[in-house]
């Protein structure tokens, strides 16, 4: 496969992914304001944080926190590990990509109550 073919495939995949995100956002908006997940106060403090400088200035710092699909994909990508400090909590650490950077998705959640106490992407 030629380099130009790889870039074409990547462009197509990126376009499909964007369409999928838009479809999920539309479906979520149509479903109303009821969320599948809730956050502890500490984790919830990050929901509306905005990037202050750089190429993403003005955008949400953690837009993935509003994405049930991202949460579900993290949970299905690996095995959760029981959290010794959070009752009923499970922790996931799985490789992924966010804003073009490779890193690790970190998710701490009680899967029975869907209460998220930790959600971050680290490089």
Backbone bond lengths (Angstrom), bond angles and torsions (degrees), N, CA, C in turn:
res aa  C-N    CA-C-N  psi(-1)  N-CA   C-N-CA  omega(-1)  CA-C   N-CA-C  phi
1 X - - - 1.453 - - 1.530 108.13 -
2 X 1.292 116.42 131.48 1.463 122.16 -179.96 1.521 110.76 -75.24
3 X 1.329 115.29 157.28 1.464 120.60 178.65 1.523 110.73 -56.87
4 X 1.326 117.63 -40.80 1.466 120.27 -179.69 1.529 111.04 -63.47
5 X 1.343 117.33 -33.12 1.461 120.65 177.11 1.521 111.19 -67.08
6 X 1.343 116.11 -38.91 1.460 120.49 178.70 1.527 110.27 -62.34
7 X 1.338 116.44 -44.95 1.462 119.81 179.37 1.519 111.13 -64.43
8 X 1.324 117.91 -37.64 1.464 121.41 178.17 1.522 110.30 -63.95
9 X 1.333 116.91 -45.54 1.465 120.83 179.07 1.522 110.07 -62.01
10 X 1.343 116.71 -42.52 1.469 120.34 178.80 1.527 110.35 -62.79
11 X 1.324 118.21 -41.75 1.465 121.79 179.44 1.520 111.21 -63.43
12 X 1.317 116.47 -42.15 1.467 120.68 178.51 1.525 110.08 -64.31
13 X 1.335 116.60 -45.67 1.462 120.59 -179.95 1.525 111.08 -62.22
14 X 1.332 116.65 -40.12 1.463 120.32 178.58 1.524 110.47 -63.73
15 X 1.329 116.72 -42.23 1.468 120.45 178.20 1.509 111.89 -62.69
16 X 1.329 116.87 -43.03 1.461 120.91 178.46 1.522 110.27 -63.31
17 X 1.337 116.48 -42.35 1.463 120.31 179.53 1.522 110.84 -61.86
18 X 1.341 117.38 -41.99 1.462 120.48 178.90 1.518 110.92 -63.31
19 X 1.327 117.07 -40.88 1.459 120.22 177.72 1.523 110.62 -62.49
20 X 1.330 115.70 -40.58 1.460 119.93 178.31 1.507 112.22 -62.82
21 X 1.328 117.26 -42.33 1.465 121.37 178.46 1.522 110.38 -63.23
22 X 1.334 116.43 -42.81 1.463 120.06 178.84 1.527 110.89 -63.54
23 X 1.342 117.40 -40.06 1.457 120.81 179.66 1.526 110.65 -65.01
24 X 1.337 117.04 -41.58 1.462 120.92 178.02 1.518 110.07 -64.97
25 X 1.336 117.25 -41.44 1.466 120.72 178.78 1.524 110.15 -62.87
26 X 1.330 117.39 -42.95 1.460 120.66 178.25 1.524 111.14 -62.90
27 X 1.338 116.65 -44.08 1.462 120.49 -179.51 1.520 110.86 -65.07
28 X 1.340 116.64 -38.71 1.461 120.65 178.40 1.523 110.34 -65.39
29 X 1.317 117.49 -42.66 1.465 121.28 179.20 1.525 110.44 -63.19
30 X 1.338 116.38 -40.52 1.467 119.76 179.59 1.519 111.46 -67.03
31 X 1.342 117.44 -29.60 1.459 120.81 -177.95 1.525 111.88 -73.98
32 X 1.312 117.35 -11.76 1.459 120.58 179.33 1.508 111.24 99.76
33 X 1.315 115.58 -169.64 1.454 120.09 -174.45 1.524 112.76 -86.75
34 X 1.322 118.24 -5.14 1.458 120.71 -179.80 1.523 110.00 -67.99
35 X 1.321 116.80 127.85 1.451 121.58 -176.29 1.523 110.14 -103.41
36 X 1.310 115.49 149.46 1.458 120.66 175.57 1.518 111.43 -73.49
37 X 1.329 116.08 -25.62 1.456 121.67 -173.80 1.521 110.59 -125.19
38 X 1.336 114.51 149.34 1.458 120.59 172.98 1.523 107.40 -122.03
39 X 1.326 116.03 163.82 1.457 122.17 -175.96 1.519 110.25 -125.03
40 X 1.336 114.95 146.74 1.456 118.55 169.61 1.525 107.08 -65.59
41 X 1.304 117.10 164.69 1.464 119.98 -179.69 1.524 110.94 -59.23
42 X 1.331 116.39 -42.81 1.461 120.41 -178.57 1.529 111.15 -62.10
43 X 1.324 117.48 -49.71 1.473 120.32 179.36 1.530 110.48 -67.02
44 X 1.318 116.68 -39.25 1.458 121.06 -179.37 1.514 113.90 -63.02
45 X 1.325 116.80 -24.08 1.467 120.43 177.92 1.526 112.15 -61.29
46 X 1.320 117.66 -19.01 1.465 121.78 -178.17 1.529 113.33 -92.13
47 X 1.327 117.98 -8.11 1.466 121.34 -175.44 1.522 114.14 -57.34
48 X 1.310 116.80 -39.53 1.465 120.31 -174.63 1.521 113.86 -111.73
49 X 1.328 117.39 15.04 1.462 119.83 177.31 1.525 109.48 -65.65
50 X 1.323 115.19 140.70 1.465 121.74 -177.69 1.521 109.22 -117.07
51 X 1.326 116.27 139.81 1.461 121.92 176.33 1.527 107.69 -65.37
52 X 1.322 116.99 130.63 1.461 121.60 -174.28 1.526 114.26 -90.27
53 X 1.331 117.68 -28.14 1.464 119.10 -178.08 1.530 109.43 -149.55
54 X 1.332 114.55 169.72 1.455 119.88 179.71 1.517 111.98 91.63
55 X 1.316 116.45 -172.14 1.462 121.01 -174.68 1.526 113.47 -67.32
56 X 1.336 118.12 -18.73 1.467 121.25 179.40 1.522 112.65 -104.23
57 X 1.328 117.42 13.99 1.466 121.50 -179.78 1.525 110.16 -54.17
58 X 1.316 114.80 134.70 1.455 120.80 178.45 1.520 113.85 91.11
59 X 1.318 117.22 -11.34 1.465 120.85 178.68 1.528 109.44 -94.51
60 X 1.332 115.79 159.56 1.455 119.40 174.89 1.525 109.04 -60.30
61 X 1.316 115.87 137.27 1.460 120.39 179.76 1.527 111.01 -70.14
62 X 1.334 116.64 -34.99 1.467 121.19 -177.89 1.530 110.22 -131.10
63 X 1.318 117.80 66.08 1.468 119.50 -178.17 1.525 112.42 -63.67
64 X 1.304 117.19 -22.36 1.460 121.36 179.47 1.527 112.55 -63.85
65 X 1.325 117.74 -19.06 1.464 120.00 179.06 1.527 111.80 -65.94
66 X 1.324 116.94 -18.91 1.466 121.64 177.73 1.522 111.99 -98.19
67 X 1.323 117.43 15.56 1.456 121.79 -175.15 1.526 112.03 -116.79
68 X 1.336 117.00 97.59 1.469 119.07 176.00 1.529 111.95 -57.26
69 X 1.326 117.22 -33.76 1.458 120.35 -179.96 1.527 111.12 -62.97
70 X 1.327 117.78 -42.65 1.463 121.00 178.50 1.522 110.06 -61.47
71 X 1.312 117.35 -44.15 1.467 122.09 179.92 1.526 109.81 -60.52
72 X 1.316 116.94 -47.00 1.461 121.35 -179.08 1.526 111.61 -64.71
73 X 1.337 117.18 -38.20 1.457 120.35 179.39 1.529 111.33 -67.57
74 X 1.322 117.41 -38.68 1.467 120.63 176.92 1.525 109.58 -61.82
75 X 1.318 116.37 -45.55 1.460 120.37 -177.91 1.528 111.91 -66.50
76 X 1.324 117.00 -31.40 1.470 119.19 -179.15 1.533 112.47 -86.04
77 X 1.333 117.44 -10.09 1.461 121.25 -175.98 1.526 113.85 -85.97
78 X 1.305 117.50 -11.16 1.461 119.18 -177.51 1.514 111.04 -165.58
79 X 1.307 114.25 178.47 1.460 121.13 179.52 1.527 110.07 -87.13
80 X 1.320 116.42 132.02 1.456 120.19 173.42 1.518 110.20 -77.47
81 X 1.323 115.35 150.84 1.458 122.04 178.63 1.527 107.42 -114.08
82 X 1.344 117.67 130.25 1.470 119.32 179.18 1.525 111.84 -56.61
83 X 1.319 115.83 138.95 1.463 122.30 179.44 1.524 108.46 -93.55
84 X 1.317 116.82 122.98 1.464 120.62 -177.60 1.526 112.35 -75.24
85 X 1.346 117.80 -18.38 1.455 120.72 -175.52 1.525 114.21 -102.42
86 X 1.339 118.35 -19.57 1.460 121.39 -176.64 1.522 108.73 -115.73
87 X 1.347 117.33 114.26 1.468 120.56 -176.41 1.533 112.58 -55.27
88 X 1.335 116.21 122.88 1.456 121.65 179.18 1.514 113.41 77.05
89 X 1.325 116.86 1.11 1.457 120.99 -175.35 1.515 113.58 -79.43
90 X 1.333 113.59 148.46 1.458 122.23 175.11 1.522 107.56 -129.97
91 X 1.333 116.02 144.02 1.462 121.33 179.51 1.519 110.49 -114.91
92 X 1.312 115.18 136.03 1.459 121.96 174.34 1.516 108.65 -118.91
93 X 1.324 116.55 139.06 1.471 124.50 171.89 1.516 105.25 -134.80
94 X 1.333 115.73 107.74 1.467 120.04 -177.77 1.524 109.94 -132.03
95 X 1.333 117.12 146.65 1.468 120.05 178.82 1.527 110.67 -68.89
96 X 1.326 115.42 149.94 1.453 119.39 178.51 1.516 111.68 -170.87
97 X 1.328 114.08 -172.03 1.465 121.11 -179.49 1.526 108.11 -132.70
98 X 1.334 115.60 137.10 1.464 122.01 175.63 1.520 107.60 -140.75
99 X 1.321 116.28 127.43 1.466 122.54 -178.13 1.533 112.27 51.41
100 X 1.321 115.24 39.11 1.456 120.66 175.60 1.517 115.56 81.21
101 X 1.327 117.95 1.24 1.466 121.03 -179.68 1.527 110.28 -109.74
102 X 1.325 115.29 135.71 1.453 119.92 175.27 1.520 109.10 -79.40
103 X 1.320 115.69 144.25 1.444 120.15 179.46 1.515 110.69 -173.37
104 X 1.315 115.38 -151.25 1.459 122.14 -176.55 1.521 110.40 -127.80
105 X 1.343 114.96 127.81 1.463 120.59 171.73 1.522 107.34 -81.59
106 X 1.328 116.79 131.45 1.462 122.74 176.79 1.523 107.32 -118.76
107 X 1.320 116.39 122.44 1.464 120.91 -179.52 1.513 108.86 -133.81
108 X 1.329 115.97 126.35 1.456 122.77 173.06 1.513 107.79 -117.31
109 X 1.337 117.04 119.98 1.459 121.18 -173.85 1.522 110.26 -150.04
110 X 1.316 115.89 147.97 1.455 120.79 167.42 1.528 105.21 -91.43
111 X 1.341 118.81 106.36 1.458 120.94 -174.24 1.531 114.45 -65.80
112 X 1.329 117.07 -20.42 1.466 118.99 179.90 1.520 112.03 -79.42
113 X 1.335 116.55 -32.37 1.466 120.22 -178.77 1.526 112.32 -106.99
114 X 1.343 117.28 -8.99 1.472 123.90 -175.88 1.530 112.64 59.88
115 X 1.326 115.62 31.60 1.465 121.29 176.54 1.529 108.63 -91.54
116 X 1.327 116.02 118.57 1.464 122.06 -179.65 1.518 109.10 -95.41
117 X 1.323 116.11 127.62 1.462 120.86 179.00 1.525 112.06 -114.32
118 X 1.342 117.67 -9.28 1.461 121.09 177.32 1.526 108.62 -155.12
119 X 1.338 116.62 131.43 1.457 120.22 178.83 1.528 107.52 -154.79
120 X 1.340 116.16 113.80 1.459 119.44 -176.59 1.522 109.90 -153.45
121 X 1.315 115.44 159.25 1.461 122.21 171.52 1.514 106.37 -120.55
122 X 1.333 116.57 123.55 1.460 120.51 -177.69 1.527 110.20 -117.92
123 X 1.330 115.26 151.17 1.484 121.23 179.86 1.498 109.34 -94.75
